[in-house]
């Protein structure tokens, strides 16, 4: 398990799943079968729904970029590519950790996700 603290966030990964915590709350998770970016408990207490951006199904680069975008947009958390799960790293062109990475496609249609 690897982890880091950045600003008010703790990012953890076991190589398969990535979790983002703020204080005692888990506000984000990226796993093989979905993306979860949640409202904080304070936001939920004020009437917000639990999910800010949640998907269910197999994940790949498109969903990784969605997770990064949603964590930054909704919580200000920067989850860099060094946190990408091992199975995605293996898919990078040339399989190099610091090699070329797919960009967020202009036609990703993020509004369709939430």
C-alpha positions in Angstrom: 0.0 0.0 0.0 1.3 3.4 -0.9 0.0 6.7 0.3 0.7 10.4 0.3 -0.7 13.5 1.9 -1.2 16.5 -0.3 -3.0 19.7 0.9 -6.0 18.4 2.9 -6.1 15.0 1.0 -4.7 11.6 1.6 -4.4 9.4 -1.5 -3.9 5.7 -1.1 -3.4 2.8 -3.6 -2.8 -0.9 -3.4 -2.0 -1.0 -7.1 -5.6 -2.0 -8.0 -7.8 0.6 -6.3 -7.2 4.3 -5.6 -8.9 6.0 -2.6 -9.0 9.7 -1.8 -9.7 10.8 1.8 -10.3 14.2 3.3 -10.2 14.0 7.1 -12.0 10.9 8.2 -14.1 10.7 5.0 -13.5 8.7 1.8 -14.5 11.1 -1.0 -13.2 9.2 -4.0 -12.5 5.7 -5.2 -11.3 4.4 -8.6 -11.5 0.7 -9.0 -11.8 -2.0 -11.7 -15.6 -1.9 -11.6 -16.3 1.8 -11.2 -15.7 5.3 -10.2 -17.0 7.0 -7.0 -16.7 10.7 -6.3 -18.9 11.5 -3.3 -20.2 14.5 -1.6 -18.8 15.2 1.9 -20.9 14.4 4.9 -21.4 18.1 5.5 -22.7 18.5 1.9 -25.0 15.5 2.3 -26.3 16.9 5.6 -27.2 20.1 3.7 -29.2 18.1 1.2 -26.7 17.0 -1.5 -26.9 13.5 -2.9 -24.2 11.0 -2.1 -22.7 10.7 -5.6 -21.2 13.6 -7.5 -19.8 11.4 -10.2 -20.3 7.6 -10.0 -20.1 4.9 -12.6 -20.6 1.1 -12.5 -18.8 -1.2 -14.9 -15.3 -2.0 -16.1 -12.9 1.0 -16.0 -10.1 2.1 -18.4 -8.3 5.2 -19.4 -11.5 7.1 -20.2 -12.8 6.5 -16.6 -9.4 7.3 -15.1 -9.5 10.7 -16.8 -13.1 11.2 -15.6 -12.1 10.3 -12.0 -9.1 12.8 -12.2 -11.4 15.5 -13.7 -14.2 15.0 -11.2 -11.9 14.9 -8.1 -10.4 18.2 -9.3 -13.7 19.8 -10.2 -15.7 18.7 -7.1 -13.0 18.6 -4.4 -9.9 20.4 -5.7 -7.9 17.2 -5.3 -5.2 16.6 -7.9 -4.8 12.8 -8.4 -1.8 12.5 -10.7 -1.1 9.7 -13.1 1.4 8.2 -10.7 -1.6 6.9 -8.8 -3.1 5.1 -11.8 -3.7 1.4 -11.1 -1.1 -1.1 -12.4 -3.3 -2.5 -15.1 -3.6 1.0 -16.6 0.1 1.6 -16.4 0.6 -1.6 -18.4 -1.6 -0.1 -21.1 0.4 3.1 -21.5 2.1 3.4 -24.9 5.5 1.7 -24.7 4.5 0.5 -21.1 6.7 3.2 -19.6 5.6 4.8 -16.3 6.6 8.3 -17.5 5.8 7.6 -21.1 3.1 9.2 -23.2 -0.3 9.3 -21.7 -3.7 9.6 -23.3 -5.1 13.1 -23.0 -8.6 13.9 -21.9 -10.5 13.7 -25.2 -12.4 16.8 -26.2 -15.4 14.6 -27.0 -15.4 12.7 -23.7 -18.9 14.1 -23.0 -18.4 14.5 -19.2 -21.9 15.9 -18.8 -23.3 12.5 -19.7 -21.6 11.0 -16.7 -23.4 13.0 -14.0 
